[in-house]
């Protein structure tokens, strides 16, 4: 059965548009979104005979004068820059008795809209929002409109340039991350929102032409559209009395609350939100709070959507404001927490004791001490200075910003400290590298939990005292609580830096015996530890032991990097190919590991390919990438090319880049260039003993003994001392450190005697072989 539709000049047909609209009431933004989404659902074209276009076909065509609602392609039109309701649509035809009334309501509502043909003059990515484009659109006015559209992941940027579009032109301008958007590009999607396309006006359409709804006669009498300021919110009671029966009762609300508790995605949340809007329950506190909580705090949420919901509430509570502030504090843009807080104050809402910890967290993540100090001042001004919960968050903030003295001052000002207070102070010292003070706080603690032990161990690891970190862990195993994921990550990191494979295996067994879940972070740490400690097969075993489809780029990086340092270049490239097949997106570290693999395998051509991939995928090469590329060229004998590469870089060379070049020059006999590079290295790092030794070795290879001697003397005059080399050997799970020319080790005399004996045996064997080869050669001669 055909559904009712109206004709219009551009061939647009509208099926039951705005069923809740009223001719005497303006429309608000959510009504427009909900109506467009709900009523263009299953929109399709018809030209004399029905046609069934694919989901990605154009919705309008110049020869198509009608649209109907009978397509199997599930296309739904939405506003590309606004919040989309995603509501499902009833495909049944309305009763005949209601059709005429609905027709008039539809027409009255449609006449309010100013839908025009536009042409995109220029489009670019929004500087502050990855999901937004900004367009300059000609809609027949003296100046082009600036419009923001959230279609980045659906429409390539080059598809927007210089094309005709359809614009809803009389929306009130909205500030979208610093850009004022004055309109909305109209788009269509399938039901799952996997495919989204901009609506396309017919050929020959000119910018500024307005779409009208009704018959040809109505075109002549089309009323002017509402102004942007007329598109204002209407009251809940007004919306309820338009077309929908009253559904604001306890039973309906309870059912909706039950639905809210089952959110599994933003798609489902938007469907429920659309239902609230159409039923006039968009201001119901018990319902909106759940929408805010999920969208702001869930890993599957969308904090920007949460803020838009908050902005539409007539009287948001402090709980609502705190939810959004908290969501932004842990988002990629924590600075928005402060912006929302300022807006809250301007709206006359007073913060409570839960507001400030989120602001302190945002300041800590931004590493902006001045911002944290302003938050602290606001805390004192409003009488929360002695709130322990807030004070603990301020300790963390000051420590994160590097002001450990003021963190201690706040700590000392807490009258009754709890475990969080002690742990915050301990962690602050540890993160600032002051392990002595951290140990003092640890020893003074009345009670120590797993956080206390983990913070101290992590402090020693970050300070480079890996052996002490393992000592503390051993003590924790005896007198402390059971370790958790954070503890084990730090301990495995210590084993990795020490090359303590047996100790690492002990830690792995501890995890198994204590039934610690093998999280992705722990799995990655194990892969990294085994690979860097020489047990590449064990690393591959752990890597293959989990579900690769649920892994992340960090674990793949650890595996590729591990294979690279073992010289297993082909396997590293195969792992990378597998990573791409599974769908894991590589990052800068991935390409750094691949360049390292190419350096070990002499794959210059492949290295150039991976280096160029960085730019192609929107990543900028860092110093490490340049250094690795220099290493690839230098190892491959292309020393001159490596030097030219450094000269043409858009940045100053670092010591690691020049060090790689120096090594290549020495290995391939380019001693003249080696001298130039060596002198530059001393200029960059005059206090580094290795730089003098490197240039001295270059002089020695050239038999320039006087220059070598002069360089050693210059090194002594500048007070640069050569650090003695050392090695760490693991025997039966115990680490032994041996320093060059140091005989203080308890069994050093026996060790040197044994070493001397081994060396003599080697010399005797070499002399015997040389003598044998000499006699063999003489006999053959």
Secondary structure, DSSP 8 states (H G I E B T S, - for coil): --------TTS---SSTTTT--TTS---HHHHHHHHHHHSTT-EEESSSB----TTS-S--TT--EEES--SS-EEEEETTS---------S---HHHHHHHHHHHHHHHHH--EEEEEEEEEEE-SS-TT-EEEEEESSSSS-EEEEE--TTTS-GGGTTT-EEEEE--S--EEETTEEE-SEEEEEEETTSS-EEE----TT--TT-B---S-HHHHHT------GGG-----HHHHHTTTS----SHHHHHHHHHHHTT--SHHHHHHHHHHHHHHT-TT-HHHHHHHHHHHHHSTT--HHHHHHHHHH-SS--HHHHHHHHHHHHTSS-THHHHHHHHHHHHTT----HHHHHHHHHHHHHHT-HHHHHHHHHHHHHTT-TT-HHHHHHHHHHHHHTT-HHHHHHHHHT-SS--HHHHHHHHHHHHHTT-HHHHHHHHHH-S---HHHHHHHHHHHHHTT-HHHHHHHHHHHHHHS----HHHHHHHHHHHHHHT-HHHHHHHHHHHHHTT----HHHHHHHHHHHHHTT-HHHHHHHHHHS-GGG--HHHHHHHHHHHHHTT-HHHHHHHHHHHHHHT----HHHHHHHHHHHHHHT-HHHHHHHHHHHHHTT----HHHHHHHHHHHHHTT-HHHHHHHHHTSSS---HHHHHHHHHHHHHTT-HHHHHHHHHHHHHH-TT-HHHHHHHHHHHHHTT-HHHHHHHHHHHHHTT------EEEEEETTEEEEEETT---STTHHHHHHHHHHHHHHHHHHHHHHHHHHHHHHHHH-
